[in-house]
Amino acid sequence: MAKLSTGETPFSLVYGAEALILVNVGDSTMRYFWVNEETNNEAILVNLELLDDRSDLAHLRMETQKKIIEIYYNRKANLCYFKVGYLVLRKVTQNTRELNAGKLGPTWEVPYRVSTVTEKGSYELENQDGEKLTSNWSVAHLKRYYC
Protein backbone atom coordinates (compact mmCIF):
# COMPACT_ATOMS: atom_id res chain seq x y z
CA MET A 1 0.00 0.00 0.00
CA ALA A 2 1.41 3.39 -0.94
CA LYS A 3 2.22 5.67 2.00
CA LEU A 4 0.48 9.03 2.06
CA SER A 5 3.62 10.95 2.99
CA THR A 6 5.91 9.47 0.31
CA GLY A 7 3.50 8.38 -2.39
CA GLU A 8 5.49 5.16 -2.74
CA THR A 9 5.27 1.69 -1.26
CA PRO A 10 8.07 0.69 1.13
CA PHE A 11 8.90 -2.26 -1.12
CA SER A 12 9.39 -0.02 -4.16
CA LEU A 13 11.62 2.38 -2.21
CA VAL A 14 13.88 -0.48 -1.11
CA TYR A 15 13.96 -2.70 -4.19
CA GLY A 16 13.01 -0.27 -6.96
CA ALA A 17 10.09 -2.31 -8.30
CA GLU A 18 6.59 -3.18 -7.24
CA ALA A 19 5.92 -6.58 -5.71
CA LEU A 20 3.92 -8.89 -7.96
CA ILE A 21 2.07 -12.04 -7.02
CA LEU A 22 2.69 -14.81 -9.49
CA VAL A 23 -0.41 -16.49 -10.83
CA ASN A 24 -0.31 -19.80 -12.65
CA VAL A 25 -2.90 -19.68 -15.38
CA GLY A 26 -3.13 -22.15 -18.23
CA ASP A 27 -4.05 -19.57 -20.88
CA SER A 28 -1.61 -16.79 -21.64
CA THR A 29 -2.97 -13.28 -21.42
CA MET A 30 -2.53 -10.52 -23.97
CA ARG A 31 -0.14 -8.75 -21.65
CA TYR A 32 2.07 -11.82 -21.41
CA PHE A 33 1.77 -12.51 -25.10
CA TRP A 34 3.06 -9.05 -26.13
CA VAL A 35 5.90 -8.85 -23.55
CA ASN A 36 9.41 -8.84 -24.90
CA GLU A 37 12.08 -10.04 -22.48
CA GLU A 38 14.69 -7.52 -23.66
CA THR A 39 12.39 -4.52 -23.23
CA ASN A 40 11.32 -5.86 -19.85
CA ASN A 41 14.96 -6.09 -18.70
CA GLU A 42 15.62 -2.56 -20.01
CA ALA A 43 12.60 -1.23 -18.12
CA ILE A 44 13.84 -2.88 -14.91
CA LEU A 45 17.29 -1.31 -15.36
CA VAL A 46 15.72 2.12 -15.92
CA ASN A 47 13.65 1.69 -12.75
CA LEU A 48 16.80 0.75 -10.80
CA GLU A 49 18.61 3.83 -12.14
CA LEU A 50 15.72 6.05 -11.09
CA LEU A 51 15.46 4.47 -7.63
CA ASP A 52 17.66 7.11 -5.97
CA ASP A 53 15.62 9.91 -7.55
CA ARG A 54 12.36 8.34 -6.37
CA SER A 55 13.67 7.96 -2.81
CA ASP A 56 14.94 11.58 -2.86
CA LEU A 57 11.51 12.79 -4.01
CA ALA A 58 9.83 10.70 -1.31
CA HIS A 59 12.16 12.21 1.31
CA LEU A 60 11.38 15.70 0.00
CA ARG A 61 7.62 15.03 0.24
CA MET A 62 8.05 13.82 3.83
CA GLU A 63 10.02 16.94 4.79
CA THR A 64 7.41 19.16 3.15
CA GLN A 65 4.63 17.41 5.05
CA LYS A 66 6.53 17.85 8.35
CA LYS A 67 7.01 21.56 7.61
CA ILE A 68 3.28 21.96 6.91
CA ILE A 69 2.43 20.23 10.21
CA GLU A 70 4.93 22.46 12.05
CA ILE A 71 3.41 25.61 10.53
CA TYR A 72 -0.08 24.41 11.49
CA TYR A 73 1.01 23.67 15.06
CA ASN A 74 2.85 26.97 15.50
CA ARG A 75 -0.20 28.87 14.25
CA LYS A 76 -2.33 27.27 16.98
CA ALA A 77 0.25 27.47 19.80
CA ASN A 78 0.46 30.64 21.84
CA LEU A 79 3.87 30.40 23.43
CA CYS A 80 4.74 32.96 26.07
CA TYR A 81 8.39 33.69 26.81
CA PHE A 82 9.45 34.90 30.25
CA LYS A 83 12.18 37.31 31.32
CA VAL A 84 14.45 37.10 34.36
CA GLY A 85 12.56 38.25 37.45
CA TYR A 86 9.06 37.25 36.27
CA LEU A 87 6.86 35.43 38.74
CA VAL A 88 5.51 32.19 37.29
CA LEU A 89 3.34 29.31 38.44
CA ARG A 90 4.66 25.77 37.96
CA LYS A 91 2.29 23.03 36.78
CA VAL A 92 1.71 20.17 39.22
CA THR A 93 2.81 16.87 37.64
CA GLN A 94 2.59 13.27 38.85
CA ASN A 95 5.95 13.41 40.63
CA THR A 96 5.36 16.85 42.23
CA ARG A 97 1.79 16.16 43.38
CA GLU A 98 1.15 15.95 47.12
CA LEU A 99 0.08 12.59 48.47
CA ASN A 100 -3.69 12.19 48.99
CA ALA A 101 -4.40 15.45 47.11
CA GLY A 102 -6.94 13.70 44.91
CA LYS A 103 -8.34 15.03 41.67
CA LEU A 104 -9.55 18.24 43.30
CA GLY A 105 -6.02 19.18 44.35
CA PRO A 106 -4.25 22.26 42.96
CA THR A 107 -3.07 22.19 39.34
CA TRP A 108 -0.50 24.99 39.75
CA GLU A 109 2.12 25.45 42.49
CA VAL A 110 3.04 28.62 44.38
CA PRO A 111 4.78 31.42 42.48
CA TYR A 112 8.42 30.99 41.55
CA ARG A 113 10.79 33.61 40.20
CA VAL A 114 12.64 33.08 36.88
CA SER A 115 16.34 33.22 37.80
CA THR A 116 17.99 32.51 34.41
CA VAL A 117 16.95 31.76 30.85
CA THR A 118 18.93 28.67 29.80
CA GLU A 119 17.74 28.29 26.22
CA LYS A 120 14.71 29.07 24.10
CA GLY A 121 11.69 28.12 26.19
CA SER A 122 13.67 26.67 29.13
CA TYR A 123 14.13 28.41 32.48
CA GLU A 124 15.74 27.96 35.89
CA LEU A 125 13.43 28.83 38.77
CA GLU A 126 13.93 29.86 42.37
CA ASN A 127 11.42 30.02 45.18
CA GLN A 128 10.58 33.12 47.23
CA ASP A 129 13.51 32.45 49.61
CA GLY A 130 16.04 32.47 46.72
CA GLU A 131 16.68 28.70 46.64
CA LYS A 132 17.08 27.37 43.09
CA LEU A 133 15.06 24.40 41.88
CA THR A 134 17.03 21.36 40.74
CA SER A 135 15.88 21.13 37.12
CA ASN A 136 15.03 23.38 34.18
CA TRP A 137 11.40 24.00 33.30
CA SER A 138 9.89 24.54 29.87
CA VAL A 139 7.22 26.99 28.79
CA ALA A 140 4.68 24.16 28.65
CA HIS A 141 4.89 23.70 32.45
CA LEU A 142 4.83 27.38 33.41
CA LYS A 143 2.35 30.23 33.28
CA ARG A 144 2.68 33.88 34.18
CA TYR A 145 1.63 34.90 37.66
CA TYR A 146 -0.09 38.26 37.71
CA CYS A 147 -0.04 40.18 40.98
C-alpha positions as CSV (number, residue, x, y, z in Angstrom):
1,M,0.0,0.0,0.0
2,A,1.4,3.4,-0.9
3,K,2.2,5.7,2.0
4,L,0.5,9.0,2.1
5,S,3.6,11.0,3.0
6,T,5.9,9.5,0.3
7,G,3.5,8.4,-2.4
8,E,5.5,5.2,-2.7
9,T,5.3,1.7,-1.3
10,P,8.1,0.7,1.1
11,F,8.9,-2.3,-1.1
12,S,9.4,0.0,-4.2
13,L,11.6,2.4,-2.2
14,V,13.9,-0.5,-1.1
15,Y,14.0,-2.7,-4.2
16,G,13.0,-0.3,-7.0
17,A,10.1,-2.3,-8.3
18,E,6.6,-3.2,-7.2
19,A,5.9,-6.6,-5.7
20,L,3.9,-8.9,-8.0
21,I,2.1,-12.0,-7.0
22,L,2.7,-14.8,-9.5
23,V,-0.4,-16.5,-10.8
24,N,-0.3,-19.8,-12.7
25,V,-2.9,-19.7,-15.4
26,G,-3.1,-22.2,-18.2
27,D,-4.0,-19.6,-20.9
28,S,-1.6,-16.8,-21.6
29,T,-3.0,-13.3,-21.4
30,M,-2.5,-10.5,-24.0
31,R,-0.1,-8.7,-21.6
32,Y,2.1,-11.8,-21.4
33,F,1.8,-12.5,-25.1
34,W,3.1,-9.1,-26.1
35,V,5.9,-8.8,-23.6
36,N,9.4,-8.8,-24.9
37,E,12.1,-10.0,-22.5
38,E,14.7,-7.5,-23.7
39,T,12.4,-4.5,-23.2
40,N,11.3,-5.9,-19.9
41,N,15.0,-6.1,-18.7
42,E,15.6,-2.6,-20.0
43,A,12.6,-1.2,-18.1
44,I,13.8,-2.9,-14.9
45,L,17.3,-1.3,-15.4
46,V,15.7,2.1,-15.9
47,N,13.7,1.7,-12.7
48,L,16.8,0.8,-10.8
49,E,18.6,3.8,-12.1
50,L,15.7,6.1,-11.1
51,L,15.5,4.5,-7.6
52,D,17.7,7.1,-6.0
53,D,15.6,9.9,-7.5
54,R,12.4,8.3,-6.4
55,S,13.7,8.0,-2.8
56,D,14.9,11.6,-2.9
57,L,11.5,12.8,-4.0
58,A,9.8,10.7,-1.3
59,H,12.2,12.2,1.3
60,L,11.4,15.7,0.0
61,R,7.6,15.0,0.2
62,M,8.0,13.8,3.8
63,E,10.0,16.9,4.8
64,T,7.4,19.2,3.1
65,Q,4.6,17.4,5.1
66,K,6.5,17.9,8.3
67,K,7.0,21.6,7.6
68,I,3.3,22.0,6.9
69,I,2.4,20.2,10.2
70,E,4.9,22.5,12.1
71,I,3.4,25.6,10.5
72,Y,-0.1,24.4,11.5
73,Y,1.0,23.7,15.1
74,N,2.8,27.0,15.5
75,R,-0.2,28.9,14.2
76,K,-2.3,27.3,17.0
77,A,0.2,27.5,19.8
78,N,0.5,30.6,21.8
79,L,3.9,30.4,23.4
80,C,4.7,33.0,26.1
81,Y,8.4,33.7,26.8
82,F,9.4,34.9,30.2
83,K,12.2,37.3,31.3
84,V,14.4,37.1,34.4
85,G,12.6,38.3,37.5
86,Y,9.1,37.3,36.3
87,L,6.9,35.4,38.7
88,V,5.5,32.2,37.3
89,L,3.3,29.3,38.4
90,R,4.7,25.8,38.0
91,K,2.3,23.0,36.8
92,V,1.7,20.2,39.2
93,T,2.8,16.9,37.6
94,Q,2.6,13.3,38.9
95,N,6.0,13.4,40.6
96,T,5.4,16.9,42.2
97,R,1.8,16.2,43.4
98,E,1.2,15.9,47.1
99,L,0.1,12.6,48.5
100,N,-3.7,12.2,49.0
101,A,-4.4,15.4,47.1
102,G,-6.9,13.7,44.9
103,K,-8.3,15.0,41.7
104,L,-9.6,18.2,43.3
105,G,-6.0,19.2,44.4
106,P,-4.2,22.3,43.0
107,T,-3.1,22.2,39.3
108,W,-0.5,25.0,39.8
109,E,2.1,25.4,42.5
110,V,3.0,28.6,44.4
111,P,4.8,31.4,42.5
112,Y,8.4,31.0,41.6
113,R,10.8,33.6,40.2
114,V,12.6,33.1,36.9
115,S,16.3,33.2,37.8
116,T,18.0,32.5,34.4
117,V,17.0,31.8,30.9
118,T,18.9,28.7,29.8
119,E,17.7,28.3,26.2
120,K,14.7,29.1,24.1
121,G,11.7,28.1,26.2
122,S,13.7,26.7,29.1
123,Y,14.1,28.4,32.5
124,E,15.7,28.0,35.9
125,L,13.4,28.8,38.8
126,E,13.9,29.9,42.4
127,N,11.4,30.0,45.2
128,Q,10.6,33.1,47.2
129,D,13.5,32.4,49.6
130,G,16.0,32.5,46.7
131,E,16.7,28.7,46.6
132,K,17.1,27.4,43.1
133,L,15.1,24.4,41.9
134,T,17.0,21.4,40.7
135,S,15.9,21.1,37.1
136,N,15.0,23.4,34.2
137,W,11.4,24.0,33.3
138,S,9.9,24.5,29.9
139,V,7.2,27.0,28.8
140,A,4.7,24.2,28.7
141,H,4.9,23.7,32.5
142,L,4.8,27.4,33.4
143,K,2.3,30.2,33.3
144,R,2.7,33.9,34.2
145,Y,1.6,34.9,37.7
146,Y,-0.1,38.3,37.7
147,C,0.0,40.2,41.0
